């Protein structure tokens, strides 16, 4: 097996393997260290051709033995050694059976990371680091903070889980509602990392998107008739349905207006549209994820980019701004408005957003501004904005897109 194939298996299996290990050993750091040790063993054995039929179960089993060995070596555990080892040896997952709905290790891990004892930004950071397997550097970049500050934040969060005895479990049904908003936000961030990666050579990480959709399905079965959950699931399905049309064989970005819509997954789109309709029938106030899903549904239903109902999309962004205002929603609203009132009006709004400073460091702000300037024929300013967008991103396909735009302007 080649190193790239091994790396792909690691990416696919690391999150669920870690979640199971945390359940077994009850300690984030110990589980992470053991999994790294198991990866090192796998790199040697699998490269030599000893690839197991179930890589995740193999990784969990090797890591479990690494934990047991470590406990036996540490004198501090001597008093509890036998009980700890016995518990870890007994709690071995059934490798060949899918987890039950309420016994899913990844869902347990997300609810642990999203415990109300943590501030919202800590919940998201801990999940991105633990569930998604992002490096501390990548998580820090997503939060626009320094790597050292983010590392300290993550260490404190893990210590709090251990010292406060925060349980590794899906909470009781009566507690689910209070934890739901944070869990939905985290699942969507997992999906977002799969839809457009934070950094690296690849535009997408489909394994993250698929995992986020799987978790949302579990949550929908756990808490049926919740418009927010159905809206989020629909939103992710509708976005992910365009995956095959979003990049070329060489890995370059294909923008929405240039995509071959025959490549879109029509079955997934139909499921997403049904979920939007179901969620709209649930009584209650409009939910942000449902409104975003309704926007995605308009894109999915449009026979072409030119025939998209931009006026209705702009109106829905207005609804989003009323129920959950944020600078990012304002930026998306301005981009949609440019298709209705033209790029000049949208540019005024984008410059106003930029002047307020709420999106300082946000990589897509200069990119949207550059596109509006390009459409207005203000080439020199557009080039400067594309240079700023290039400097702001660590994603190679975006860098190539911006370079291509500059070349197209001559």
C-alpha positions in Angstrom: 0.0 0.0 0.0 1.3 3.4 -0.9 1.8 6.3 1.6 -1.0 8.3 -0.1 -3.4 5.4 0.3 -2.4 5.0 4.0 -2.9 8.7 4.5 -6.4 8.5 3.0 -7.3 5.7 5.4 -6.0 7.7 8.3 -8.1 10.7 7.3 -11.2 8.6 6.8 -10.9 6.6 10.1 -9.1 8.9 12.5 -12.2 10.8 13.8 -14.3 7.7 14.6 -11.3 5.8 16.0 -10.5 8.6 18.3 -14.1 8.9 19.4 -14.2 5.2 20.3 -10.9 5.5 22.2 -12.0 8.4 24.2 -15.1 6.4 25.3 -12.8 3.5 26.2 -10.1 5.4 28.1 -12.0 8.4 29.3 -9.2 10.8 28.6 -8.7 13.0 25.4 -5.0 13.4 25.6 -4.3 9.7 26.4 -6.6 8.6 23.5 -4.9 11.0 21.1 -1.4 9.9 22.0 -2.4 6.2 21.8 -3.9 6.7 18.3 -0.8 8.5 17.1 1.2 5.4 18.3 -1.2 3.2 16.5 -0.7 5.2 13.3 3.0 4.8 13.6 2.7 1.1 13.8 0.2 1.0 10.9 2.6 3.1 8.7 5.2 0.3 9.1 3.0 -2.7 8.8 0.5 -1.5 6.1 3.3 -0.2 3.9 4.6 -3.8 4.0 1.3 -5.1 2.8 -0.3 -6.1 6.2 -3.5 -4.1 5.6 -6.4 -5.3 7.9 -9.9 -5.8 6.5 -11.3 -3.3 9.1 -8.7 -0.5 9.5 -10.6 1.4 12.1 -11.1 -1.6 14.4 -7.4 -2.4 13.9 -6.4 1.1 14.9 -8.6 1.1 18.0 -7.3 -2.3 19.1 -3.7 -1.4 18.7 -4.2 2.0 20.4 -6.1 0.2 23.3 -3.1 -2.0 23.9 -0.9 1.0 23.8 -3.0 2.6 26.6 -2.9 -0.5 28.7 0.9 -0.7 28.3 1.2 3.0 29.3 -1.0 2.6 32.4 1.0 -0.4 33.5 4.3 1.6 33.2 3.1 4.6 35.2 3.4 4.3 38.9 0.8 6.9 39.5 -1.9 4.5 38.3 -0.6 1.6 40.4 -3.5 1.7 42.9 -6.1 1.6 40.1 -4.2 -0.2 37.5 -6.1 -3.5 37.5 -9.5 -1.9 37.5 -8.6 0.5 34.7 -7.0 -2.2 32.5 -9.9 -4.5 33.1 -12.4 -1.8 32.1 -10.5 -0.9 29.0 -10.2 -4.6 28.0 -14.0 -5.1 28.6 -15.2 -2.1 26.7 -14.0 -3.2 23.3 -16.3 -2.0 20.5 -18.1 -4.5 18.2 -15.9 -3.8 15.1 -18.2 -5.4 12.5 -21.5 -3.9 13.7 -22.8 -0.3 13.0 -23.3 1.7 16.2 -26.8 2.1 17.5 -28.4 5.5 17.2 -27.9 6.5 20.9 -24.6 4.7 21.2 -22.7 6.4 18.4 -19.2 7.4 19.6 -18.9 10.4 17.3 -22.2 11.8 18.5 -21.1 11.3 22.1 -17.9 13.1 21.3 -19.6 16.1 19.8 -22.0 16.4 22.7 -19.0 16.3 25.1 -17.2 19.0 23.1 -20.4 21.0 23.1 -21.0 20.8 26.8 -22.6 24.1 28.1 -19.7 24.4 30.6 -17.6 25.6 27.6 -18.0 29.0 25.8 -19.3 28.6 22.2 -15.9 29.3 20.6 -14.3 26.7 22.8 -17.0 24.1 21.8 -16.2 24.7 18.1 -12.5 24.7 18.5 -12.4 21.5 20.5 -14.6 19.8 18.0 -12.6 20.9 15.0 -9.5 19.7 16.7 -10.8 16.4 18.1 -13.7 15.3 15.9 -12.3 16.7 12.6 -8.7 16.1 13.3 -7.6 19.6 12.2 -4.2 20.7 13.4 -4.0 23.3 16.1 -2.6 25.7 13.4 -5.6 25.1 11.2 -8.0 25.7 14.1 -6.2 28.8 15.1 -6.4 30.1 11.5 -10.2 29.4 11.5 -10.6 31.6 14.6 -8.1 34.3 13.5 -5.9 33.8 16.6 -2.3 32.8 17.3 -1.4 29.1 17.4 0.0 29.3 20.9 -3.2 31.0 22.2 -5.3 28.3 20.5 -3.1 25.5 21.9 -3.6 26.9 25.5 -7.4 27.1 24.9 -7.5 23.5 23.8 -5.4 22.3 26.7 -7.6 24.1 29.2 -10.7 22.6 27.7 -9.4 19.0 27.9 -8.3 19.6 31.5 -11.8 20.9 32.3 -13.4 17.8 30.9 -11.1 15.6 33.1 -11.2 17.7 36.3 -14.9 18.5 36.2 -15.9 15.0 35.3 -17.9 16.1 32.2 -19.5 12.9 31.0 -18.8 11.4 27.6 -22.4 10.7 26.6 -25.4 11.8 24.7 -27.4 13.8 27.3 -30.9 12.8 28.5 -33.7 13.8 26.2 -34.8 16.7 28.5 -31.3 18.2 28.2 -31.0 17.8 24.4 -32.8 21.1 23.5 -30.4 23.3 25.5 -27.4 21.7 23.9 -28.8 21.6 20.3 -27.7 25.0 19.0 -24.0 24.4 19.8 -24.1 20.9 18.3 -25.7 22.1 15.1 -23.1 24.8 14.8 -20.3 22.3 15.2 -21.8 19.8 12.7 -22.1 22.6 10.2 -18.5 23.6 10.7 -17.4 20.0 10.2 -19.3 20.1 6.9 -17.9 23.5 6.0 -14.3 22.1 6.4 -15.3 19.3 4.0 -17.0 21.7 1.5 -14.2 24.2 1.3 -11.0 23.1 3.2 -9.3 25.6 5.5 -5.9 25.1 3.8 -3.9 22.7 1.7 -3.8 21.4 -1.9 -7.4 20.1 -2.1 -10.5 22.2 -2.4 -12.7 19.7 -0.6 -12.5 17.0 2.0 -15.5 14.8 1.2 -15.0 12.6 4.2 -15.8 15.5 6.5 -18.9 16.5 4.5 -20.1 12.9 4.5 -19.5 12.5 8.2 -21.4 15.8 9.0 -24.4 14.6 7.0 -24.3 11.2 8.8 -24.2 13.0 12.2 -27.1 15.2 11.2 -29.1 12.2 10.2 -28.5 10.6 13.6 -29.6 13.8 15.3 -32.7 14.0 13.1 -33.7 10.5 14.2 -32.8 11.3 17.8 -34.9 14.6 17.8 -37.5 14.3 15.1 -39.7 17.3 13.9 -37.0 19.9 14.7 -37.0 22.5 11.9 -33.4 23.5 12.7 -32.1 19.9 12.4 -34.0 19.2 9.2 -32.9 22.6 7.8 -29.3 21.9 8.5 -29.5 18.4 7.0 -31.2 19.8 3.9 -28.6 22.6 3.6 -25.7 20.2 3.7 -27.3 17.7 1.3 -28.1 20.5 -1.3 -24.5 21.9 -1.1 -22.9 18.5 -1.2 -25.0 17.4 -4.2 -22.9 19.8 -6.3 -19.6 18.2 -5.4 -18.9 16.5 -8.7 -19.3 19.8 -10.6 -17.2 22.0 -8.3 -13.8 21.2 -9.5 -11.9 20.0 -12.6 -10.0 16.8 -12.9 -6.9 18.8 -12.1 -8.4 20.1 -8.9 -9.2 23.6 -10.1 -12.3 25.4 -8.8 -15.4 25.5 -11.1 -17.5 28.4 -10.1 -21.3 28.1 -9.7 -22.0 30.0 -12.9 -19.7 27.7 -14.9 -20.8 24.3 -13.4 -22.3 21.5 -15.5 -25.5 21.0 -13.7 -26.0 17.5 -15.2 -23.2 16.4 -12.8 -25.2 17.4 -9.7 -26.6 14.5 -7.6 -30.3 14.8 -8.4 -31.3 12.1 -5.9 -29.6 14.0 -3.1 -31.1 17.3 -4.3 -34.6 15.7 -4.2 -34.0 14.5 -0.6 -32.8 18.0 0.4 -35.9 19.7 -1.2 -38.2 17.3 0.6 -36.5 18.1 3.9 -37.0 21.8 3.3 -40.7 21.3 2.6 -41.0 19.1 5.8 -39.2 21.7 7.9 -41.3 24.6 6.6 -44.4 22.7 7.9 -43.0 22.6 11.5 -44.6 25.3 13.6 -42.4 28.0 15.1 -40.2 30.9 14.1 -37.9 30.7 11.1 -34.7 28.9 11.8 -31.4 30.2 10.3 -30.3 26.8 8.8 -33.7 26.4 7.2 -33.6 29.8 5.6 -30.1 29.0 4.3 -31.5 25.7 3.0 -34.3 27.5 1.2 -31.6 29.6 -0.5 -29.7 26.5 -1.5 -33.0 25.0 -2.8 -33.5 28.0 -5.2 -30.0 27.4 -6.6 -30.7 23.7 -7.0 -34.1 24.2 -8.7 -32.7 26.8 -11.2 -32.2 25.3 -14.7 -29.2 27.7 -15.2 -27.2 30.3 -13.3 -28.9 33.1 -15.4 -32.4 31.8 -14.5 -31.7 31.7 -10.8 -34.3 33.7 -8.7 -31.8 36.2 -7.4 -34.5 38.5 -6.1 -36.0 35.9 -3.9 -32.5 34.8 -2.7 -31.7 38.4 -1.8 -35.0 38.6 0.2 -34.1 35.4 2.1 -30.7 36.8 3.0 -32.7 39.8 4.4 -34.7 37.4 6.5 -31.4 35.9 7.8 -30.1 39.3 8.7 -33.2 39.9 10.8 -33.1 36.6 12.7 -29.4 36.1 13.0 -27.4 39.1 11.9 -23.7 38.7 11.2 -21.0 40.3 9.0 -20.7 37.1 7.0 -24.4 37.1 6.2 -24.2 40.7 5.3 -21.4 39.8 2.8 -23.4 37.0 1.3 -26.4 39.4 1.0 -24.3 41.9 -0.8 -23.0 39.3 -3.3 -26.6 38.2 -4.0 -27.8 41.8 -4.3 -25.1 42.4 -7.0 -27.1 40.1 -9.2 -30.2 42.2 -8.7 -29.1 45.8 -8.4 -25.7 45.5 -10.0 -22.1 45.3 -8.6 -21.8 49.1 -7.8 -24.5 49.0 -5.2 -23.1 45.7 -3.8 -19.6 47.2 -3.6 -20.8 50.1 -1.5 -22.2 47.6 1.0 -19.0 45.5 1.0 -16.9 48.6 1.6 -19.1 49.6 4.5 -18.8 46.1 6.0 -15.0 46.3 5.6 -14.9 49.7 7.2 -16.6 48.4 10.3 -13.9 45.9 10.8 -16.1 42.9 11.7 -14.6 40.8 9.0 -10.9 41.8 9.4 -8.9 38.8 8.4 -11.8 37.0 6.8 -10.4 35.4 3.6 -13.4 35.8 1.4 -14.0 39.5 2.0 -11.2 40.7 -0.4 -12.3 37.9 -2.9 -15.9 39.2 -3.1 -14.6 42.8 -3.4 -12.2 41.8 -6.2 -15.0 40.1 -8.1 -17.2 43.2 -7.9 -14.4 45.4 -9.0 -13.7 43.1 -11.9 -17.3 43.2 -13.0 -17.2 47.0 -12.9 -14.1 47.1 -15.1 -11.9 48.6 -12.4 -9.0 46.4 -13.3 -6.2 47.9 -11.3 -8.2 47.9 -8.1 -9.4 44.4 -8.8 -5.9 43.2 -9.2 -4.9 44.6 -5.8 -8.0 43.0 -4.2 -7.1 39.6 -5.8 -3.6 40.0 -4.4 -5.1 40.6 -0.9 -7.4 37.6 -1.3 -4.4 35.5 -2.3 -2.5 36.6 0.8 -5.5 35.8 3.0 -6.0 32.2 2.0 -3.9 29.0 2.5 -6.0 27.0 0.0 -4.2 26.4 -3.2 -7.2 26.0 -5.5 -8.4 29.5 -4.4 -4.9 30.9 -5.1 -5.0 29.5 -8.6 -8.5 30.9 -9.2 -7.4 34.4 -8.2 -4.4 34.1 -10.4 -6.6 33.0 -13.3 -8.9 36.0 -12.8 -5.9 38.4 -12.9 -4.7 36.8 -16.1 -8.2 37.1 -17.7 -8.1 40.8 -17.0 -4.9 41.0 -19.1 
